[in-house]
């Protein structure tokens, strides 16, 4: 059972828009692969991924923890992923791999939700820093922080150099947890999720994603 200690840290609402250029949301339907005449390729989309993971990975197994609308948060982050070519257990850092495990989570969420999440759980890609750094550098910008708060990283290369090679250990057995007070990628990614959606949220949470973090240390 995942810890919920993180819940007390923030009550800021997250109403994620198109921060990374995602399209509008459609309604959530049954969380199983769409069986239409066009085939599975039509399901290799952020819309289907977010619909499926939010439906199958909920409560203790939730991967999108940053606010009242996990589907909107998922849709804002999903475009950072390489789409890939198929919905399959390819074990590469792609959307298709994550969709496969999001589907499997319908019957075994404890095992599969961590693999379906943005950081991949060590199964969909081997380096969670790649996704984290892409999202952090694009979201926690000088514009968002009003020029009064330094950006967590000067570039993606700066972030990768700090995060990689064990700089921020990624604990894949608890991929969605905050792991409060630990110098982990998990903790920083939770703050990045909570930073999305508003200037106030970004100004509060983005500083916690940097190398010297008040909460992830």
Secondary structure in CASP SS format (residue, H / E / C, confidence):
PFRMAT SS
TARGET T0000
AUTHOR 0000-0000-0000
METHOD secondary structure of the structure
MODEL  1
X C 1.00
X C 1.00
X C 1.00
X C 1.00
X H 1.00
X H 1.00
X H 1.00
X H 1.00
X H 1.00
X C 1.00
X C 1.00
X C 1.00
X C 1.00
X C 1.00
X C 1.00
X C 1.00
X C 1.00
X C 1.00
X C 1.00
X C 1.00
X C 1.00
X C 1.00
X C 1.00
X C 1.00
X C 1.00
X C 1.00
X C 1.00
X C 1.00
X C 1.00
X C 1.00
X C 1.00
X C 1.00
X C 1.00
X C 1.00
X C 1.00
X C 1.00
X C 1.00
X C 1.00
X C 1.00
X H 1.00
X H 1.00
X H 1.00
X H 1.00
X C 1.00
X C 1.00
X H 1.00
X H 1.00
X H 1.00
X H 1.00
X H 1.00
X H 1.00
X H 1.00
X H 1.00
X H 1.00
X H 1.00
X H 1.00
X C 1.00
X C 1.00
X H 1.00
X H 1.00
X H 1.00
X C 1.00
X C 1.00
X C 1.00
X C 1.00
X C 1.00
X C 1.00
X C 1.00
X C 1.00
X H 1.00
X H 1.00
X H 1.00
X H 1.00
X H 1.00
X H 1.00
X H 1.00
X H 1.00
X H 1.00
X C 1.00
X C 1.00
X C 1.00
X E 1.00
X C 1.00
X C 1.00
X C 1.00
X C 1.00
X C 1.00
X C 1.00
X C 1.00
X C 1.00
X C 1.00
X C 1.00
X C 1.00
X E 1.00
X H 1.00
X H 1.00
X H 1.00
X H 1.00
X H 1.00
X H 1.00
X H 1.00
X H 1.00
X H 1.00
X H 1.00
X C 1.00
X C 1.00
X C 1.00
X C 1.00
X H 1.00
X H 1.00
X H 1.00
X H 1.00
X H 1.00
X H 1.00
X H 1.00
X H 1.00
X C 1.00
X C 1.00
X C 1.00
X H 1.00
X H 1.00
X H 1.00
X C 1.00
X C 1.00
X C 1.00
X C 1.00
X C 1.00
X H 1.00
X H 1.00
X H 1.00
X H 1.00
X H 1.00
X H 1.00
X H 1.00
X H 1.00
X H 1.00
X H 1.00
X H 1.00
X H 1.00
X C 1.00
X C 1.00
X H 1.00
X H 1.00
X H 1.00
X H 1.00
X C 1.00
X C 1.00
X C 1.00
X C 1.00
X C 1.00
X C 1.00
X C 1.00
X C 1.00
X C 1.00
X C 1.00
X H 1.00
X H 1.00
X H 1.00
X H 1.00
X H 1.00
X H 1.00
X H 1.00
X H 1.00
X C 1.00
X C 1.00
X C 1.00
X C 1.00
X C 1.00
X E 1.00
X C 1.00
X C 1.00
X H 1.00
X H 1.00
X H 1.00
X C 1.00
X C 1.00
X C 1.00
X C 1.00
X C 1.00
X C 1.00
X C 1.00
X C 1.00
X C 1.00
X E 1.00
X H 1.00
X H 1.00
X H 1.00
X H 1.00
X H 1.00
X H 1.00
X H 1.00
X H 1.00
X H 1.00
X H 1.00
X H 1.00
X C 1.00
X C 1.00
X C 1.00
X H 1.00
X H 1.00
X H 1.00
X H 1.00
X H 1.00
X H 1.00
X H 1.00
X H 1.00
X H 1.00
X H 1.00
X H 1.00
X C 1.00
X C 1.00
X C 1.00
X C 1.00
X C 1.00
X C 1.00
X C 1.00
X C 1.00
END
